[in-house]
Amino acid sequence: MHRKLAYVANGIRGLKTIDVSNPRSPRVLGSLLTPAEATKITVSNGLAYICGSLGLPTANVHVFVQIADVKTPSSPKWLGSYDKRTSYTIFEDIAVSGGFAYITYVAPGDTGLRILDVSNPSSPTLRGSFKTKVWADGVCVSNGLAYVADYGTLQIIDVHNPAAPFLRSSFPPSPVYRITNVLVSNGIAYLNGVWNASGTPGDFACVDVRNPDAPKLLGTYDITGAFDSREFAVSNGLAYVVLDQLRVLDVRGPASPTLVGSYPVGVGSDRPGVFANGNTVYLADWQGLHIFQFTGSLTAAHRWQGYR
């Protein structure tokens, strides 16, 4: 039987590799310590890319990107790192594509995207950078474009030449309500926190980015009585949005995202990590790894089963 694995950026405990083949009983296989708090992770071709920083901004912050070989999950090993000690800088998110790692960062008077050449994972090197305007947070890379959630706008940055990235467009043209996360799939960018057509804050939006020079809002969803959804995942036409609950949205019709169910979770962090694969959702917070599996139809979302 093919083993299912989860890779977790476990804060001050670093990297954890976990066997989740039996969701009722996840089992830690291996771990590695990081030089500071591990906050974001992405895995590609048997390599894990982790970024993080000290928990609070200080005058001497240790920020890092570390690369680990996780092909043998029971004994992961470090290959290389990009480490900096700097003033009041935080690495927010990381995406990897085509031998490059894209890291969003925030520092006093400076925020944007740093691009590392990771083609030699034992020696990642800075290749290029791009400054955004407000607060570069979430990042997603697709087809030579980096999509950066810059708090008030979505910035679409051409990174075909990583040494000379440039802005293709922003959405919307003027800053709006807190956009802090982005995921792109099949020409649709999924965002949190935008203004909807009626002029009130929405918590989730679908944007057509098939023409990256002219992104177009398709539809929004507002979570009544709540605000500032941050983390979400999209899989098989469903979006899993974390806020007061794990909310399930049907986004197969992106012009009208529709709530089809929810599952109460006691989220123990303001930035829980969430990932979806098929009908299984993995949510990590400081309380641990929570696994949810959708076992019913879209109209029977109350049939979720949750395991810790």
C-alpha positions in Angstrom: 0.0 0.0 0.0 1.3 3.4 -0.9 2.2 5.4 2.2 0.7 8.9 2.7 3.0 11.5 4.2 2.6 14.9 5.8 5.4 17.4 6.1 4.9 20.0 8.9 6.7 23.2 9.7 6.5 22.7 13.5 7.5 26.1 14.8 10.4 26.0 17.2 10.5 22.2 16.8 11.5 22.5 13.2 10.5 20.0 10.5 8.3 16.9 11.2 7.6 14.1 8.7 4.4 12.2 9.6 2.8 9.0 8.3 -0.9 9.8 7.8 -1.8 6.6 6.0 -4.1 5.8 8.9 -5.7 9.2 9.6 -7.0 8.0 13.0 -3.4 7.5 14.2 -0.8 9.7 12.6 2.7 8.6 13.3 5.9 10.8 13.4 8.6 9.3 11.3 11.4 11.8 11.5 12.3 15.4 12.4 15.0 18.0 12.0 15.6 21.1 14.1 15.7 24.5 12.3 17.8 27.5 13.5 14.7 29.5 14.4 10.9 29.1 14.2 9.8 27.2 11.1 6.6 28.8 9.7 6.1 27.7 6.1 7.0 24.6 4.1 6.6 23.3 0.6 7.8 20.0 -0.8 8.9 19.2 -4.3 10.6 16.2 -5.8 11.6 14.7 -2.5 13.0 18.0 -1.1 11.4 20.1 1.6 11.9 23.9 1.5 11.3 25.5 4.9 11.3 29.2 5.7 11.0 31.0 9.0 12.4 33.5 11.5 12.5 34.3 15.2 9.0 34.4 16.6 8.9 38.2 17.1 10.7 41.0 15.2 13.8 42.1 17.0 16.9 44.2 16.1 18.8 41.0 15.3 16.4 38.6 13.5 17.6 35.2 12.2 15.7 34.6 9.0 16.3 31.4 6.9 15.4 29.1 4.1 16.5 25.6 4.6 16.4 22.7 2.2 16.0 19.1 3.4 16.2 15.8 1.6 13.0 13.9 2.7 13.1 11.0 0.2 13.6 8.8 3.3 11.0 10.4 5.6 12.3 8.5 8.7 15.7 10.1 8.3 15.5 13.5 6.7 18.7 15.4 6.3 19.7 19.0 5.6 21.3 19.8 2.3 21.7 23.6 2.3 20.5 26.9 3.7 20.1 30.6 3.0 20.6 32.3 6.4 20.6 36.0 7.2 20.8 37.9 10.4 19.1 41.3 9.8 17.0 43.9 11.5 13.3 43.5 11.9 12.8 41.2 8.9 10.3 38.3 8.6 10.1 35.7 5.9 6.4 35.2 5.4 5.8 32.5 2.7 7.7 30.3 0.2 6.9 28.7 -3.2 9.2 26.6 -5.4 9.1 26.3 -9.2 11.6 25.4 -11.9 14.7 25.4 -9.7 13.9 28.6 -7.9 12.4 29.4 -4.5 10.2 32.5 -4.1 10.1 34.0 -0.6 8.0 36.9 0.5 9.5 39.1 3.2 8.6 42.2 5.4 11.1 44.7 6.9 10.8 48.3 8.0 10.2 50.4 4.9 10.8 47.3 2.7 8.7 44.4 1.6 8.5 42.2 -1.5 9.8 39.0 -3.1 13.2 37.4 -3.0 14.1 34.8 -5.6 16.7 32.1 -4.7 18.4 29.8 -7.2 17.9 26.4 -5.6 19.1 24.3 -8.6 22.0 23.3 -6.3 20.1 22.6 -3.1 23.3 22.5 -1.1 24.1 26.1 -2.0 21.0 28.3 -2.5 21.9 31.8 -3.8 20.0 35.0 -4.2 19.2 35.6 -7.9 16.7 38.5 -7.9 14.2 40.5 -5.9 11.1 42.7 -6.4 9.7 45.3 -4.0 6.0 45.5 -3.4 4.1 48.3 -1.7 2.4 47.3 1.5 3.0 43.9 3.1 4.1 40.9 0.9 2.5 37.8 2.5 1.3 34.8 0.6 2.9 33.7 -2.7 2.1 31.3 -5.5 4.0 30.7 -8.7 2.5 29.4 -12.0 3.7 29.5 -15.6 6.5 32.0 -15.0 4.4 34.4 -12.9 4.6 35.0 -9.2 1.3 36.0 -7.5 1.9 37.9 -4.3 -0.7 38.8 -1.8 0.4 42.3 -0.9 -2.2 43.0 1.8 -4.2 45.6 -0.2 -3.7 44.1 -3.7 -2.7 41.0 -5.6 0.6 41.7 -7.4 1.2 39.6 -10.6 5.0 39.6 -11.2 6.7 38.2 -14.3 9.6 36.0 -13.1 10.5 34.3 -16.4 13.9 36.0 -15.9 14.4 35.6 -12.1 17.2 38.2 -12.2 14.9 40.9 -13.5 11.3 40.4 -12.3 8.8 43.0 -13.3 5.2 43.8 -12.5 2.6 42.7 -15.0 -0.5 44.0 -13.2 -2.2 44.5 -9.8 -5.7 43.5 -8.8 -7.6 45.5 -8.0 -6.1 48.7 -9.4 -6.4 50.5 -6.0 -5.8 48.9 -2.6 -8.7 47.1 -1.0 -9.5 44.9 2.0 -6.7 42.7 3.4 -5.4 40.2 0.8 -2.9 38.0 2.6 -3.1 34.7 0.8 -3.3 33.5 -2.8 -3.6 30.1 -4.6 -3.7 29.8 -8.4 -5.1 26.8 -10.3 -6.3 26.5 -13.9 -6.3 30.2 -14.6 -8.2 31.1 -11.4 -6.6 33.0 -8.5 -8.3 32.3 -5.2 -7.8 35.1 -2.6 -8.9 35.9 0.9 -10.2 39.3 1.9 -11.5 41.5 -0.9 -14.3 44.0 -1.4 -17.3 42.5 -3.0 -19.6 44.1 -5.6 -21.9 45.6 -3.0 -19.0 47.5 -1.4 -18.7 45.4 1.8 -15.8 43.2 2.8 -15.8 39.7 1.5 -13.7 36.9 2.9 -12.9 34.8 -0.2 -12.8 35.7 -3.9 -12.2 34.0 -7.3 -10.3 36.1 -9.9 -9.8 35.2 -13.6 -6.1 35.5 -14.3 -5.9 33.8 -17.7 -4.9 37.2 -19.0 -2.4 38.2 -16.4 -2.4 41.8 -17.7 -6.1 42.2 -17.0 -7.3 40.1 -14.0 -11.0 40.0 -13.6 -13.1 39.5 -10.5 -15.5 36.6 -10.9 -17.2 36.1 -7.5 -16.8 36.5 -3.8 -18.1 34.9 -0.6 -18.6 36.7 2.7 -18.5 34.8 5.9 -21.3 36.5 7.9 -20.1 37.8 11.3 -16.5 36.9 10.7 -13.5 38.6 9.0 -9.9 38.2 8.0 -9.9 34.6 6.8 -6.2 33.9 6.2 -5.4 30.3 5.3 -7.2 28.1 2.8 -6.7 25.3 0.4 -8.4 24.3 -2.9 -8.9 20.8 -4.2 -11.3 19.1 -6.6 -13.5 22.2 -6.9 -13.8 22.8 -3.2 -12.1 25.5 -1.1 -11.4 24.9 2.6 -11.3 28.2 4.4 -10.1 28.4 8.0 -11.5 31.0 10.3 -14.0 30.4 13.1 -14.6 27.0 11.5 -13.2 25.0 8.7 -15.6 26.1 6.0 -16.2 24.3 2.7 -17.0 26.3 -0.4 -18.0 24.9 -3.8 -15.9 26.9 -6.2 -16.6 24.9 -9.4 -18.7 27.9 -10.4 -16.2 30.6 -9.6 -18.7 33.4 -10.2 -20.7 32.3 -7.2 -18.7 30.5 -4.5 -21.2 28.7 -2.3 -21.0 27.4 1.3 -21.7 23.7 1.3 -20.7 22.8 4.8 -18.4 23.5 7.7 -16.6 21.7 10.5 -16.0 23.2 13.9 -12.3 23.3 14.8 -10.6 24.8 17.8 -7.9 26.5 15.8 -5.0 27.1 18.2 -3.1 29.7 16.1 -3.9 32.8 14.0 -2.0 31.2 11.1 -2.8 27.5 10.9 -1.4 25.7 8.0 -3.9 23.9 5.8 -3.5 21.6 2.8 -6.0 19.5 0.8 -5.4 16.4 -1.3 -8.5 14.9 -2.8 -11.2 14.7 -0.1 -8.7 14.9 2.8 -7.7 18.1 4.5 -4.8 18.5 6.8 -4.8 21.4 9.3 -1.8 22.1 11.5 -1.8 24.5 14.5 0.0 24.6 17.8 -2.3 22.0 19.2 -1.2 19.4 16.6 -2.1 18.0 13.2 -5.8 17.6 12.5 -7.1 15.5 9.7 -10.5 15.8 8.2 -12.0 13.6 5.5 -15.1 14.4 3.5 -17.2 11.3 3.2 -20.5 12.7 2.0 -22.0 14.7 -0.9 -21.6 18.4 -1.3 -25.0 18.9 0.4 -24.1 16.6 3.3 -20.9 18.3 4.5 -21.9 17.6 8.1 -20.7 14.1 7.5 -17.1 15.1 8.0 -15.0 12.9 10.2 -12.2 14.4 12.2 -9.1 12.8 13.6 -6.2 14.1 15.6 
